[in-house]
């Protein structure tokens, strides 16, 4: 199972998890260094995927597929 854990990394490269975690064994990890302050608490994953998803979502076929929810909401 892949988990995402939030951490800080100091100038010497020491990684400190913000919350404790318990793993059944030693695991490999990848570290992505982010900007110092997050952008208004917006998910970076959402920002990175927005353009690709918009190409699929902004189509007449998608509007038709989800139109039943619009009718239910306005009733």
Buried (B, 14 or more C-beta within 10 A) or exposed (E): EEEEEEEEEEEEEEEEEEEEEEEEEEEEEEEEEEEEEEEEEEEEEEEEEEEEEEEEEEEEEEEEEEEEEEEEEEE
